[in-house]
Amino acid sequence: MKQSASEEQWRRLTDTLYKSPYDAKAYLRRAELYQDLGFPDLAAGDAYKALLLTDEATDESGEYHKVALGSLVDSKDEDVPTDVYARSIASKCYRLLTSNLRICGCVKSAFSSCERGLAVDSNDIFLEKQKASIIYEHESLRDSQFDPAELSDQGSVRRELYAWNTHEPDRFSTQSLTFLNTELSKVAPRCSVIAVDLPLLTEDDVLAATKVKVKQLGIFANEDIAPGDTVLHETSILTANNRLHDLLCDACSSELPPISSHQPIYACPECDDTVYCSEHCLSVASSTYHPAVCGKDVDAIGKDTDPKEAADALYLLLLGRVMALSETQDLHPLELKETKYIWGDFIHPNSKYVHSSTASDSTIAHHLPFSFTYNILSPLHILEKMDIDIYANLERYDLWIFNTLYAKLRGTASARLSTRDGRPEVCAVHPMWCLANHSCAPNVRWEWGADIKFWARAGDEVVRWGPRKDDEAESRWAGGIGKGQEVLNHYCDPDLDVKGRREWAVGALGGMCVCERCLWEAGGM
């Protein structure tokens, strides 16, 4: 299927859902299209929503029972009983959900879907084969009896710049650069945002990849910046913490003063359990995101999770904050200034930034972590808690939008580790900070608290590498940033060895780091 034809079909099916948001059959048809196009994550999401609507149609106590039943009846042949038709739709949903979750790597969720589907139709041959195959594959890898609790449920999908995503700006246009430089001047007045050519990151031929350039944005010094000088100081409202009942500001996630200190703590006048560190944070929250969640039972979602899921929970909470910003400001989530200009590493290996029309191509790397819980179930659960109709608001909260936001957030969020157990407990996205490109030999150091700061590294803080790293006469060990030089951030610990740094880069940036230091230490220079 050609790109233009598939895109046209997607728009036609999506327009149908905009007009008939409770049509389970329309969701099922779009799920089948996603499957044909090679988007198993989106196919699983639409199959799940079709299944929810089928349940609503057959459950008289369901919130959307009347409208879901009406849509179901309208889509069936007159001579087919409604209950029979509903079961047939549900069975198709389970088949799509099971097979596509399995493709994504969410085997435990696929097995659970398979069993639920067989409860609807115990003679479903497709689901029987799926179940037997999952059991066989699991037992062949382990010399033990099958235990579904041991199945993996963490998969990965592609970071896709979807063909129908009309919200991604031309980040290199005069208009975009003017906006970004205006924003940067507020937090880094001695710097500018400039377009820069960077090597395309891959997992394969690293040296060849350095010859392929892609355009990105970077931060450059407008003047000499002395060692130790502040380069950037930025606060953010796009924050999250996964500690339930911890004394943290709801807006900036800074620690609140202890009650014994008698320092003022500012609470939302409508819901006393939401507190802020300052009157400023209360005011900003009230105008940007809090009204969408005020008095809603969303506080416990993603909090105090299993340590293995701490990072996933934080990204979910960041996604939830984006939803709240979107609702309060009545803006599409991808049009918010906090998210719009973030690049989500949507790099296709063959066509750079262009949408991949042959998404089923198995050579395309899958670097976006994906799970049924955190990419489908929990985002929908947050919307429901916010009293947002998950069907009628598809234009803002479609599953491809969640994936696009996750790609942006996962590549740019910074985190603070707990001093109690070492797991990530607070994270934030600072839109200007993340414009500074990564280097394993950075010229700035940064500190994250309620805000984030860059300082130009002094001579004793510069990362030394190369054959002359002990030569005190080397000018590059002096520290500071010269006029016209790029501000180089570090997204990982520069003290890691090259193998550790590159393993991190593959997961976070989509390919191995090819900065000068990494190339030299890996023997490429």
JOVENZI-V101945 format. One line per field, one symbol per residue. phi: phi as a letter, one per 20 degrees, with the letter a starting at -180 (. if undefined). burial: + if it has 16 or more other ideal C-beta (glycine too) atoms within 10 Angstrom, else -. Layout:
phi: ???
burial: ???
This chain:
phi: .fgfffffffffffffffecfdeffffffffffgffendffffffffffffffffffedfeffdgfffffffffedffeegfffffffffffffffffffffffoeffffffffffffffbfdfffffffffffffffffecebffcgfeffcddbceedefgefeeffffdfgffffffffffffdbfeccecfbecffecedffffffeedcebdbdcfebfdfgnffdbbcdbeecbcddfmfecffedmffeffgffmffcddffebfedccebffffffffedbfgfdfmeedfefmdleggfdgfgffffffffffffffffelcfgedfffcgefeeleeefdclefgefdffgfeffddegbbffedcffgfffgffemdffefdffecffffgfffgffffecfdcdeffecmefccbbddgegffffebecfdcdccdcfcccdcffegfdffebnfdfeefefffefnncegneffdececffeffffffffffffednaffcfgfffffenec
burial: -----++-++--++-++--++++++++++++++++-++++++++++++++++++++++---+-++-+++-++--++--------++--++++++++++++++++++++++++++-+++-++--+-++--++--+---+------------+-+++++++++++----+--+----++-++--++--++-+++++---+++++---+--++------+++++---+-+---++++++++++++-----+++++++-+--------++-+-----+++++--++-+++-+++++++---+--+++-+---+++++++++++++++++++++--+++-+-++++++++++++-----+++-+----+++++++++++++-++++++-++-+-++--+-++++++++++++++++++++--+----++++++++++++++++++++++++-+-++++++++----++-+-----------+-+++----+++++++-+---+--++-+++-++++++++-+++-++---
